């Protein structure tokens, strides 16, 4: 009864704060016996959906946590919000999770424009969350209790330019990206870095999520005769569509890609390893290897657990992406237990800001920079050859 009253109070206070009536809300304190309610923003349907892998990751993490005794002795109750990659639907789902379900914490969304749309509701309720978004407009001021498991757009942009120079000796480049909020930030940052490094820009093109035929944009870029394309994709489906369109044009131009380009499963299934000729990309170091160093055991353990949990569908999941949602749940667990069981946003955020470097998950080397809630920096990334991938989805690092 006490727990129900506290959750009801939080929902009322969150409504007042969103409406501008109040400036603070009460924290949530753990109550043994009541489950911790976790909301998962995953795009199960909609263009460019990544939700299946995201959902499996969260379900598996919750299953493992509950079987091991829960979080601070409390079981985890999962509620899924399918936002269909649409910010308006995302806000409606956030309202449902906060005001009807009464969630304690959340993971997701993936798409930056959806994350930015739902953050006011999560912040008003002091609900801690970990998303997978990369727009520079995601700041601690916008999401004081929210963190991202994606490298921000600026980090990826600089690395993409530097990789094109180092790997392809590029002197002139073109930019090709989706039209999402994160990509727009990345394109602006890429242009700054190109100017700084005196690299010529021959053209810019963009596409809508899940567009099938991208040959018109590629033809326009080819007319500028770039040494390389800086390709910023957000999904494996889009990566496949770009590379298939490039193959149709018989244009083997060099590509220096974002993290999205490392999501190789769909492209490999559609056209094989040849689609990745002259392609490099960024990936999380935890899902990469050099033959001389051996392979990361935590990544292998996760893949084997996913295969046991979903034997009929595991082969189609991008495991490096799935690991982000999986780790997100365990970061929240570690933070809650690290502060004595308090699930409130301020307590969880404080623990993450002060202790995230100690988190030991599939992805390691996490850190919070000054004025940033992005947990992934350059130290947690590696350059990969996307098609050089083993049976666990672990990719070989370039330069090994």
C-alpha positions in Angstrom: 0.0 0.0 0.0 2.8 2.4 0.9 4.6 1.6 -2.4 1.4 2.2 -4.4 0.9 5.5 -2.7 4.5 6.6 -3.4 4.2 5.6 -7.1 0.9 7.5 -7.4 2.5 10.5 -5.8 5.4 10.4 -8.2 3.1 10.2 -11.2 1.1 13.2 -10.0 4.2 15.2 -9.2 5.7 14.3 -12.7 2.5 15.7 -14.3 2.8 18.9 -12.3 6.5 19.3 -13.2 5.9 18.8 -16.9 3.2 21.4 -16.7 5.5 23.9 -15.1 3.7 23.9 -11.7 6.6 22.4 -9.6 10.3 22.4 -9.7 11.2 19.3 -7.8 9.8 15.8 -7.1 10.4 13.3 -4.3 12.9 10.5 -4.8 11.8 6.8 -4.9 13.1 4.6 -2.2 13.3 0.8 -2.4 10.5 -1.2 -0.8 11.3 -4.9 -0.4 8.6 -7.1 -1.8 7.5 -4.8 -4.6 9.0 -5.3 -8.0 11.1 -2.8 -9.7 9.3 -1.7 -12.8 11.5 -1.4 -15.9 10.2 0.3 -19.1 11.8 -0.7 -22.4 11.4 1.8 -25.3 12.0 -0.5 -28.4 10.8 0.0 -32.0 9.3 -3.4 -32.5 7.5 -2.0 -35.6 8.0 0.9 -37.9 10.6 1.9 -40.5 14.1 0.9 -39.7 13.0 -1.1 -36.7 15.8 -2.4 -34.4 13.4 -3.5 -31.8 13.6 -7.3 -32.1 17.3 -7.4 -31.0 16.7 -4.7 -28.4 13.8 -6.5 -26.9 15.6 -9.8 -26.8 18.5 -8.1 -25.0 16.3 -6.6 -22.3 14.3 -9.7 -21.8 17.4 -11.9 -21.5 19.0 -9.4 -19.0 15.8 -9.3 -16.9 15.5 -13.1 -17.0 19.1 -13.5 -15.8 18.7 -10.8 -13.1 15.5 -12.3 -11.7 16.9 -15.8 -11.7 19.9 -14.5 -9.7 17.7 -12.8 -7.1 16.7 -9.5 -8.7 18.0 -6.0 -8.1 18.7 -5.4 -4.4 16.5 -8.3 -3.6 13.5 -7.2 -5.7 12.3 -8.8 -8.9 12.2 -6.8 -12.1 8.9 -6.4 -13.9 9.3 -5.5 -17.6 6.9 -3.3 -19.7 7.6 -2.8 -23.4 6.8 0.5 -25.2 6.8 0.1 -29.0 7.4 3.7 -30.3 7.6 2.6 -34.0 10.5 5.1 -34.6 7.9 7.9 -34.3 8.5 10.7 -31.7 4.8 11.4 -31.3 4.1 7.7 -30.6 7.1 7.7 -28.3 5.7 10.6 -26.2 2.4 8.7 -25.9 4.2 5.5 -24.8 6.3 7.5 -22.3 3.1 9.0 -20.8 1.8 5.4 -20.5 4.9 4.1 -18.8 5.2 7.0 -16.4 1.6 7.7 -15.5 -0.1 4.4 -15.9 2.5 1.7 -15.4 4.6 3.8 -12.9 8.0 2.6 -14.0 11.0 3.0 -11.8 13.6 3.1 -14.6 13.9 2.7 -18.3 16.1 1.6 -21.2 15.9 3.1 -24.8 14.9 4.7 -27.1 17.4 4.2 -29.9 16.5 7.1 -32.3 17.7 10.5 -31.1 14.6 12.3 -32.2 12.5 10.0 -30.1 14.8 10.1 -27.1 14.7 13.9 -27.1 10.9 13.8 -27.3 10.4 11.5 -24.3 13.1 12.9 -22.0 11.0 15.7 -20.5 8.5 13.1 -19.1 11.3 10.8 -17.8 13.1 13.8 -16.2 10.0 15.1 -14.6 9.4 11.8 -13.0 13.1 11.5 -11.9 13.2 8.2 -13.7 16.8 7.0 -14.5 17.3 5.7 -18.0 19.9 4.6 -20.5 19.3 5.2 -24.2 21.2 4.4 -27.4 21.1 7.8 -29.0 23.9 10.1 -30.2 22.6 13.6 -30.9 24.7 16.5 -29.4 21.5 18.0 -28.1 21.3 15.2 -25.6 23.0 16.8 -22.6 22.9 16.5 -18.8 20.7 19.6 -18.8 18.2 17.9 -21.1 18.4 14.5 -19.5 19.8 14.8 -16.0 19.0 11.2 -15.1 19.6 9.7 -18.6 22.8 8.4 -20.2 23.7 7.0 -23.6 25.4 3.8 -24.7 26.1 5.3 -28.1 29.2 7.3 -28.9 28.0 10.8 -29.6 27.8 12.1 -33.1 30.9 14.4 -32.7 33.0 11.5 -31.5 32.0 9.3 -34.5 32.4 12.2 -36.9 36.0 12.9 -36.0 36.9 9.3 -36.0 35.4 8.7 -39.4 37.4 11.6 -40.9 40.7 10.5 -39.2 40.1 6.9 -40.3 39.6 7.9 -44.0 42.8 9.8 -43.9 44.8 7.1 -42.2 43.4 4.1 -44.0 42.7 5.5 -47.5 45.0 8.6 -47.7 41.9 10.6 -48.6 42.3 14.1 -49.8 38.7 14.7 -50.9 35.6 13.1 -49.5 31.8 13.0 -49.8 29.3 12.7 -47.0 26.3 10.3 -47.1 23.9 9.9 -44.1 20.4 9.2 -43.0 18.2 12.2 -42.1 17.9 11.5 -38.4 18.8 14.0 -35.6 22.0 12.2 -34.7 23.2 12.1 -38.4 22.5 15.8 -38.9 24.7 16.5 -35.9 27.4 14.2 -37.3 27.3 15.8 -40.7 27.8 19.3 -39.3 30.7 18.1 -37.2 32.3 16.2 -40.1 32.3 19.4 -42.1 34.1 21.2 -39.2 36.8 18.4 -39.0 37.3 18.4 -42.8 37.9 22.2 -42.7 40.3 21.8 -39.8 42.3 19.1 -41.6 42.1 20.8 -45.0 40.2 17.9 -46.7 38.0 18.9 -49.7 34.3 18.1 -49.5 33.0 17.1 -52.9 29.3 16.5 -52.0 26.6 15.8 -49.4 23.6 13.5 -49.8 21.1 12.1 -47.3 18.3 9.5 -47.3 15.2 8.5 -45.4 15.4 5.5 -43.0 14.9 2.2 -44.8 15.0 3.7 -48.3 15.7 0.8 -50.7 17.2 2.4 -53.9 20.0 4.8 -53.1 21.6 4.9 -56.5 20.4 8.5 -57.3 22.2 9.9 -54.3 25.3 7.8 -55.0 25.4 8.9 -58.6 25.3 12.5 -57.4 28.3 11.8 -55.1 30.2 9.9 -57.7 30.2 13.0 -60.0 32.5 14.7 -57.5 35.1 11.9 -57.7 35.8 11.6 -54.0 38.6 9.5 -52.6 36.2 8.2 -50.0 32.7 8.4 -48.7 32.0 9.2 -45.0 29.0 7.1 -44.5 26.8 7.7 -41.4 24.1 5.0 -41.0 22.0 4.1 -38.0 20.8 0.6 -38.8 22.0 -2.5 -40.4 19.2 -2.4 -43.0 20.3 1.0 -44.2 23.9 -0.1 -44.4 22.8 -3.0 -46.6 20.8 -0.7 -48.8 23.7 1.7 -49.3 26.2 -1.1 -50.1 23.7 -2.9 -52.4 23.1 0.4 -54.3 26.9 0.9 -54.6 27.3 -2.5 -56.0 24.6 -1.9 -58.6 26.7 1.1 -59.8 29.8 -1.0 -59.9 31.5 1.7 -57.8 34.1 0.4 -55.4 34.7 3.7 -53.7 36.4 3.7 -50.3 34.0 4.0 -47.3 34.8 5.2 -43.8 31.7 4.4 -41.7 30.0 5.1 -38.5 29.1 2.5 -35.9 26.0 1.7 -38.0 28.2 0.5 -40.8 29.6 -2.2 -38.5 26.1 -3.7 -38.3 26.9 -6.1 -41.1 24.4 -8.9 -40.6 21.8 -7.7 -43.2 24.4 -6.7 -45.8 26.2 -10.0 -45.5 22.9 -11.9 -45.9 21.9 -9.8 -48.9 25.1 -9.7 -50.9 28.0 -11.4 -49.1 31.4 -10.2 -48.0 32.1 -8.5 -51.4 29.8 -5.7 -50.5 32.3 -4.6 -47.9 35.3 -4.2 -50.2 37.1 -1.0 -49.2 34.9 -0.5 -46.2 35.9 0.2 -42.7 33.7 1.2 -39.7 33.6 1.9 -36.0 32.6 -0.8 -33.5 32.6 -1.3 -29.8 36.0 -2.7 -28.8 34.2 -5.4 -26.7 33.0 -7.0 -30.0 36.4 -6.8 -31.8 39.6 -8.9 -31.8 43.0 -9.2 -33.2 44.1 -12.8 -33.9 47.2 -12.3 -31.7 45.2 -11.2 -28.7 42.4 -13.7 -28.7 38.6 -13.1 -28.6 36.6 -11.3 -25.9 35.0 -14.0 -23.7 32.2 -11.7 -22.4 30.9 -11.2 -25.9 31.1 -14.9 -26.6 29.2 -15.7 -23.4 26.4 -13.2 -24.4 26.1 -14.6 -27.9 25.8 -18.2 -26.5 23.2 -17.0 -24.0 21.1 -15.3 -26.8 21.3 -18.5 -28.9 20.1 -20.6 -26.0 17.3 -18.1 -25.3 16.2 -17.6 -28.9 17.6 -20.5 -30.9 15.4 -19.9 -34.0 16.1 -16.2 -34.5 19.5 -15.5 -32.9 21.3 -15.7 -36.2 19.7 -12.5 -37.5 20.5 -10.3 -34.5 23.4 -7.8 -34.7 25.0 -8.9 -31.5 27.2 -5.8 -31.0 24.0 -3.7 -31.0 22.1 -6.1 -28.8 24.9 -5.9 -26.2 24.2 -2.2 -25.7 20.7 -2.8 -24.4 21.9 -5.9 -22.4 24.6 -3.9 -20.7 22.2 -1.0 -20.1 20.0 -3.1 -17.9 23.0 -4.3 -15.9 24.3 -0.8 -15.5 21.0 0.3 -13.9 21.1 -2.8 -11.7 24.7 -2.1 -10.6 23.9 1.6 -9.9 20.8 0.8 -7.8 22.6 -1.8 -5.7 25.6 0.5 -5.4 23.6 3.2 -3.7 21.7 1.0 -1.3 18.7 0.1 -3.4 17.5 3.7 -4.3 15.9 3.7 -7.8 15.5 7.5 -8.0 17.0 9.4 -10.8 19.3 11.6 -8.7 20.8 8.6 -6.8 21.3 6.4 -9.9 22.7 9.3 -11.9 25.2 10.2 -9.1 26.4 6.6 -8.9 26.9 6.4 -12.7 28.7 9.8 -12.9 31.1 8.7 -10.1 31.5 5.0 -10.7 30.7 3.9 -14.2 34.4 3.2 -15.0 34.2 0.3 -12.6 31.3 -1.4 -14.6 32.4 -4.8 -15.9 30.2 -5.7 -18.8 30.4 -6.8 -22.4 31.4 -3.3 -23.1 34.1 -1.9 -20.9 36.1 1.3 -20.7 33.0 3.3 -20.1 33.4 6.9 -18.8 31.4 10.1 -18.3 33.2 13.2 -19.6 32.7 16.7 -18.3 29.3 18.1 -19.2 28.4 14.8 -21.0 26.2 11.8 -20.3 27.6 9.7 -23.2 29.3 6.6 -21.7 31.2 5.7 -24.9 34.3 7.5 -25.9 37.1 6.8 -28.4 38.8 4.5 -25.8 35.8 2.1 -26.0 35.8 2.0 -29.9 37.9 0.3 -32.5 38.2 0.4 -36.3 37.0 -2.8 -38.0 36.6 -4.6 -41.3 32.9 -5.3 -41.0 32.9 -8.4 -43.2 35.7 -10.1 -41.3 33.4 -11.5 -38.7 33.4 -14.7 -36.8 30.7 -17.1 -35.8 29.9 -14.9 -32.7 29.6 -11.7 -34.7 32.9 -10.4 -33.4 34.8 -8.4 -36.0 38.5 -8.2 -36.7 40.1 -4.9 -36.0 41.7 -3.1 -39.0 45.5 -3.0 -38.8 45.9 -6.3 -37.0 
